[in-house]
Amino acid sequence: MDLIAGFTVLQIAVALATAFAAAFVRGLAGFGLAILLVPVLALALTPVEAVLVTNTVALLMGLSEIRRLVRDAERSAWAICGLVLLATAPGLIVLAATPAPVARLAIALVALSAFVAILLPTRPADVPGRTTTLLTGLSSGLLTGFAGMPGPPVVPYYVGRHIPRATAKASMILIFTVAALAGLGSGVAIGVLYWRQIALGALLYPLVLLGNWAGHKASGRVGDRAWRLFVAFVLGAAALAALAKLLQG
């Protein structure tokens, strides 16, 4: 417990409750952990701490299922992973230099953009062109550093196409795992990662495992239309709640 002495009981309680809910959505949809977890944690912790704690949890989760991710992911995911590694550090540098109120608002707006992205019409299964892939990877890396959320560019890239749900989920989670590694590495490089952030992430991990398992079980009983509607509702509600609290405060 000494490693997390800098966090209050209320901060830890908020993190635990939010982590379970976010993990359930991750298990159901293949994304949503950071999109849901970072905005809420950023209200209880500093934005940089929220991003690095979430990166710790996301990396642990990804490593726990890495064999399945490598097996099922689309080849395009590897190209996006490489671009994420290049662009994450600049995003984290910008976050560290941004005033906390501005960063919290920006993070909430990024979460809201994910809600809009999931509502876009689906496209054919063909892999997007090189320019689209390049922009997706670079923007995902920048958002990994600045908001701990590689998802908003990646979600429409995969969920917005007519490809098997298993392929979309594996591709997204593989990218999110690499993004989490890049985020933590960038935190070490610029001197903003501390043991207490890693410790809080490790504390959340068992509850995230449980929530992810429950979401994965539910995923097998949900049709594609209901899946999209559920995810859109949760993402929209989380982003609007974060925005409302920011505007009130």
Summary of the structure (lengths in Angstrom):
residues: 249
radius of gyration: 16.4
end to end distance: 31.1
largest distance: 52.0
contacts: 946
relative contact order: 0.22
helix: 82%
strand: 1%
